[in-house]
């Protein structure tokens, strides 16, 4: 389980240090475009599980095919080094508009990596809607 918010920097060679609380014996990760503006980082096994759930849906629906394409076409397997650093591909750095200052967020089953300014703008927007969001969760 991944929870919490951590501030990090984009290092040389497009590397990001994962927070110590997110490191474990797992070194194989899948990074892909996220939703809402950041990147998703899954343990490789968890990514496979998520794709298996998606594959249970019919492929005849365009929205289903499009979503699978978005999640898989830009996905890349990456390996954390002994210090818990991962190298992000340039095309995903551009997609998420990552700069020097990053936020690494635990989102329960996966990690998100955001441009710090972009994340705080997004957070301000949704915080004002917290009650409305809570009401709609079970819809």
FENRA-V470200 format. One record per residue. N is the residue number from 1. RES is the residue in one letter. PSI is psi as a letter, one per 40 degrees, with the letter a starting at -180 (none if undefined). NEAR is the number of other ideal C-beta (glycine too) atoms within 10 Angstrom. Layout:
N_RES_PSI_NEAR + N_RES_PSI_NEAR
This chain:
1_X_h_6 + 2_X_h_19 + 3_X_i_10 + 4_X_i_10 + 5_X_h_13 + 6_X_h_16 + 7_X_h_11 + 8_X_i_18 + 9_X_i_12 + 10_X_h_18 + 11_X_a_13 + 12_X_i_6 + 13_X_f_8 + 14_X_f_14 + 15_X_i_16 + 16_X_h_25 + 17_X_h_20 + 18_X_i_21 + 19_X_i_18 + 20_X_d_9 + 21_X_e_11 + 22_X_e_20 + 23_X_i_15 + 24_X_a_11 + 25_X_e_4 + 26_X_h_12 + 27_X_e_15 + 28_X_h_13 + 29_X_i_20 + 30_X_h_22 + 31_X_h_24 + 32_X_i_20 + 33_X_h_17 + 34_X_a_21 + 35_X_i_10 + 36_X_e_11 + 37_X_e_16 + 38_X_a_26 + 39_X_i_25 + 40_X_h_22 + 41_X_h_27 + 42_X_i_22 + 43_X_i_19 + 44_X_d_15 + 45_X_d_11 + 46_X_d_15 + 47_X_d_23 + 48_X_d_12 + 49_X_d_13 + 50_X_d_16 + 51_X_d_15 + 52_X_d_9 + 53_X_d_9 + 54_X_d_14 + 55_X_e_11 + 56_X_e_6 + 57_X_i_13 + 58_X_h_8 + 59_X_e_10 + 60_X_e_7 + 61_X_h_10 + 62_X_d_8 + 63_X_d_8 + 64_X_d_14 + 65_X_d_13 + 66_X_d_10 + 67_X_d_14 + 68_X_d_15 + 69_X_d_10 + 70_X_d_14 + 71_X_d_20 + 72_X_d_13 + 73_X_d_9 + 74_X_e_15 + 75_X_i_18 + 76_X_h_13 + 77_X_h_10 + 78_X_i_19 + 79_X_h_11 + 80_X_i_21 + 81_X_a_11 + 82_X_e_7 + 83_X_e_9 + 84_X_f_15 + 85_X_i_17 + 86_X_i_19 + 87_X_h_17 + 88_X_i_21 + 89_X_i_16 + 90_X_d_10 + 91_X_d_10 + 92_X_d_22 + 93_X_d_17 + 94_X_d_9 + 95_X_d_16 + 96_X_e_22 + 97_X_f_12 + 98_X_h_22 + 99_X_a_13 + 100_X_d_10 + 101_X_h_14 + 102_X_i_24 + 103_X_h_19 + 104_X_h_23 + 105_X_h_21 + 106_X_h_17 + 107_X_f_14 + 108_X_c_8 + 109_X_e_14 + 110_X_i_20 + 111_X_i_25 + 112_X_i_21 + 113_X_h_25 + 114_X_i_25 + 115_X_h_22 + 116_X_d_16 + 117_X_d_12 + 118_X_d_17 + 119_X_d_23 + 120_X_d_12 + 121_X_d_12 + 122_X_d_15 + 123_X_d_14 + 124_X_d_9 + 125_X_d_10 + 126_X_d_11 + 127_X_d_9 + 128_X_e_9 + 129_X_e_11 + 130_X_d_9 + 131_X_d_8 + 132_X_d_9 + 133_X_d_10 + 134_X_d_9 + 135_X_d_10 + 136_X_e_9 + 137_X_d_6 + 138_X_e_5 + 139_X_none_4
